[in-house]
Structures are given as structure tokens and as C-alpha cells.
Amino acid sequence: MKKSLYPKSLFLFVLLFFGCQSKENKAPQEGIVEISTMELLPDDHFNKSLLAFVDKKYAESANEIGLAIQNMDTILMTSEDESRKQSIHHSINELTELKSHVAADKIDGIHELNYFFARAGHALAGLHMNVAKTEYFKLDGVKAGGEMDKALRAIEGALKYHNRDMTTEEKDLMIKLRKNADKLKIGEKIPAGEMENLFDQLNDHITKMSSDIEINYATYKNSRKTTIHDKPS
């Protein structure tokens, strides 16, 4: 099997990104809801999987994918949002197949991992967005703020694996959403019309992100001409 030769710049990107990840062990401030780290664990394992893959430690890389799957299973079991659960199920199935290919060293390149990790981030973002919207209109603004925060983190993770920078408009939207999420988490009230508009914009952004991920992967596959692991239908 022909092996890919990864450019040093790609190695540096992965290592620098992983090294810059924050580990928040601070006690929650008074009046602020502590957000469970369970939703952040899949991304932590994805990062470790990438590092192990770069070092050609394929068994270790596959194991980290398995741990990420376990975390996503937990998120799935604790979520009440049925409309987005199917996308999480599908992502878990994709990751399970990816894990077996990585363990057997049957992956064409690191782009394969980035693609499926981005899809997982997209699925999680959609789930948390829906839960945030539901909780907001159930008048549980504090929980809505926490879920919105998780959605934004998932989006950032997906874009990271997708290797796409946000546009100025997208950055402005993320700033507004983050600001409102922080307000909701400490119990501040935000007009329903403003939040409805932001939820619609967030949904549009998540939808566009999905399209961009697929286009980026298709471009990669065409440039490689052949891949060992094709995207599941």
C-alpha cells in the first residue's frame, strides 16, 4: 500500500493546535453555571488521535477514536432532542468504521481523519443548537446558554478539522452568539425576537458548514485520484 508523505507544515499545524488547547480547571464563578466537560471530550480524543496518527501509532490513534465514540454515545443517551439524534448515530457509525481502518493502517492520509472529525463536530453543533433553542423557549435561559456555548465549541472544532477560516461575517456572528450565551448563563434576559434571529443565523451557518466540509473533502479526493476509504453514503 502506498503511504502518504505528510508535509512538515501539516505536522506543525497539528502539533501547534493541540498544544494551544486550553484546559479549564478553574472553579466556576459565582452565578455562572458550570458546563460539563463531557461534551468537550470527543474533541480532546480527536486531537490525540491526530497526534498519534502523525507519529504512525495507528493502534493508539484508533483507540482515541474509540474513546471519542464512547463520549458521543453518552451525549446521545443524555440528550432529549430526537430530531438531531440520527445525525449523531450516523457520525458514530462513520467513526466506528474509521477506527477499524486506522487500526489496520488502511487510511490514505490524515485528511480522512479530519473529514470525519469535522462531520462529528457538525453533528454535535446541530444537536446542541436545537437543545439551546428548545430550552430558551421553555424559558430556561441558563441551560440554553450552556447548550449554545457547546454548539459554538463544536462549530469551532469542526472548522479546525475542516481547515477553514471563518469569514468576517461569521466571526461577527460567533461573537454575538458567544456574548448572548454568556449573558444567558448568568441569568440575563434577551428579547425573544433577537434570539430567534440568532438561532436562524446559527442554523444557516451550520448548514453551510456541512456543505463546505463535503466540498473540501471531494476536492481532496479528486486531487488524490484514488482513496482507500471512501465517504460512506
Secondary structure, 3 states (H helix, E strand, C coil): CCCCCCCHHHHHHHHHHHHCCCCCCCCCCCCCCCCCHHHHHHHHHHHHHHHHHHCCCHHHHHHHHHHHHHHHHHHHHHCCCCCCHHHHHHHHHHHHHHHHHHHCCCCCCHHHHHHHHHHHHHHHHHHHHHHHHHHHHCCCHHHHHHHHHHHHHHHHHHHHHHCCCCCHHHHHHHHHHHHHHHHHHCCCCCCHHHHHHHHHHHHHHHHHHHHHHHHHHHHHHHHHCCCCCCCCC
